[in-house]
Amino acid sequence: MIADGGDALAHLATLRDQDNCSVRSPAVDEITLLVCPVVIGQGTRLFPDTGPDAALDLVDSRSTPKGVTIQVYRPTGRPQYETATPTPST
């Protein structure tokens, strides 16, 4: 929450662009995402294309009567990736 009532997106962009800001940072213990049902065509990415990956655990999810979904995540360390292998046809 931004205490001074400033622009939330500008504040997030400032945090995102800091070299020491990462989802895997010990300073980040929870991430709350609000998704609004609006199509805007394009926009600014919340997270950069490059950088460290982080596994997130969904701890809460709910929606408002207007269709806004609220998801709360907690970082759980490095993600574990699976390798896809084709299933042989019979």
N, C-alpha and C positions, 0 to 999 in steps of 0.2 A: 504494500500500500504506500502511496506517495502522500506524505503528511502535508506537504505544502500545497496540494491541489494542482500540481503541475501536470504536464503532458506525460501520461504513462508510457506511451510508445517512445517518446524521446528519452525518457529515463531508462527504459529497457535497452534501447540502442546504445546509450552511453555505457551501461553495464556490460553489454555484449561485446563492445569494442575494446574493453580494457583487457590487456594482455593476461592479467591474473584472474580473470573471471571465467569460470568453467563450471559446467554442471557437476563435474567431479570434484570441484573445490570443496574443502571441508566447511567453508562458509555457507554452502548451499545444502540445506537439510530437507527442503521441500519445495516443490514447484506446483503452482496452481495455474492451470490453463482454462481460460474461458473462451468458448467457441461460439460465435454468434452466427445465426443462419442467414448470412448475407453473402452474395457473390460480388466480389469487387474486381474480378478479372486478373489483377496482378498486384503484387505488393512486395514489401521487404521481408526477407527471410528472418525468422526469429533466431535461428542458429546458423552459423556459417557452414559452407560446404565442406570445409576441411577442419581438422582439429580432433581432439580426443573423443572417442565414442563413450557413452555412459549408459549403463543399463538402468532402467527406471521401473519401479514397482508401483502399480496403480493401487492406491490405498482408499480412494473415495471417488465416486462418480455420481452426479445427479444432474437434473435438468430443471429449468425454470418453466413456468407456464408459457413464456414467450418463445421457448425453444432454444434458449442458451444452455449449452452443456458445460458443466464445470467438472474438471478432472483434477485430482490431486495426486501427484507422484512424489516418490522418494527415491533418490539415487541409491543404487545397490552395488556399485562398483563397475567393473569392466563387463561388457556384454559377452555372452557365450554364443558363438555363431555355429550353426549346423551347416554341414555340407550336403547339398541336395544330390541325391543319386537317383537316376531313372529306375523306375520299376519295370522289370522285364515283362513283356507281354506274353500271354500264354496262348 
